[in-house]
């Protein structure tokens, strides 16, 4: 783990702080990590809401009631969607 001991203070307006905080939350990152990544030239990706993954789980459950071949094809597609949503290959 990195030993981050030096701080950087930046003044922003209330509106700017709300916007940056919201952007960090959309990416699933703490504010400090979001700012660090942006300052170092990285573009943090947003994470889909939990409900998206819940829906994919439900589709997998439905696939269990399909034929083995069709169910396997459906499961393969939902796995592919999960990978795309979380940045997998």
N, C-alpha and C positions, 0 to 999 in steps of 0.2 A: 504494500500500500504506500502511496506517495505521502510524504510528510509536508503538507501544505500549511505553512506557518506565516506567510506574508499576505497581508490584505491589501486590496485596492478599493478605495472609496470613490463612488461616483454619485453625483447629485442628479436626480431626475425629478420630473413633475409627478404629481399623484397619478395623473392619467397615464404617463409613460410607465410608471411602475405597475399599474394595473394591467396594461397591455403586455408588458414583458412577463409578468407573473402568469398571465393567461397562456401565453405562448409556451412557456416552460411547462406548465401543467399539461397542455395538449401533447407535448413530447414525452410526458411521463418522467420529467427530470426536475430535480430541485433547482430553484432559481440560480444558485451559485454555479451549478454544473452547466446549466443552459447558457449562462453568460460566458463562462469559461470557454465552452465549445464555440460559441459565436465569435468571441474575441480571437480565438486561435484559427479561425477560418473554416470551421466545420459547420455543416448545416444539419442540425439534429432533425431527425424525422419524427413525425407525429405517430402516435399509436392509436389504432382504431379503438373505439369504445369496447368494453367487456361484452356488451350485447352482441357484437358481431361474432365473437368467438362462441358465445352461447348458441347463436343461431347455427353456426357450423357444427357444433356438437349435436344439435337437434337433427340436422340433416344426416349426420352419421347414424343416429338412432333409427331414423326412417330407413336408411340403407340396410340396416340389419334385417328388416322385414322383406327386403327384395331378394331376388335370386342371388346366388353366390356371385355369379359373374357381374350382374348389374350392381350389386352392393359393393363389390370390390372396386368397380369403376367409379362409383360415386365417392367412396372413401378416398380414392386416389386424388380425385378432383378437390375434395375439401382439404386434404393434406396440402395440395399445391397452393390453394387459396391462403391457408394459414402461413405457409412459407413466404408468399408474396406480401402478406400483411405485416409480417414481422421482419421482413428484410432478408429472408433466406434466399437460397439460390434455386 
